[in-house]
Amino acid sequence: MRFLLMIGFFVLCGVVCIFAVCAKCGFLKCLLFSAVSGIGLLLGIHFTSLMTAVSVPVNAVSLASSALGGIPAVAAMIVMKFF
């Protein structure tokens, strides 16, 4: 239960950050920010998987979905891995 609340919190923070940047900057900067933050989070989870025991495979599909969806897509991949 706590894990789902934590994931929900991170998804909410990601969505708020993306909308804040989108409102402040233009659409292309927002899209770039979302792509970079999604791929960065995916790689961060991959590199810390030995310490946290949470892993998401890094392949073409996961990289593409994290680039298009940003932080919420990576959080959804983590949640889907547990179900």
Stockholm file with secondary structure:
# STOCKHOLM 1.0

chainA/1-83         MRFLLMIGFFVLCGVVCIFAVCAKCGFLKCLLFSAVSGIGLLLGIHFTSLMTAVSVPVNAVSLASSALGGIPAVAAMIVMKFF
#=GR chainA/1-83 SS CHHHHHHHHHHHHHHHHHHHHHHHSCHHHHHHHHHHHHHHHHHHHHHTHHHHCCCCCCSHHHHHHHHHHCHHHHHHHHHHHHC
#=GC SS_cons        CHHHHHHHHHHHHHHHHHHHHHHHSCHHHHHHHHHHHHHHHHHHHHHTHHHHCCCCCCSHHHHHHHHHHCHHHHHHHHHHHHC
//
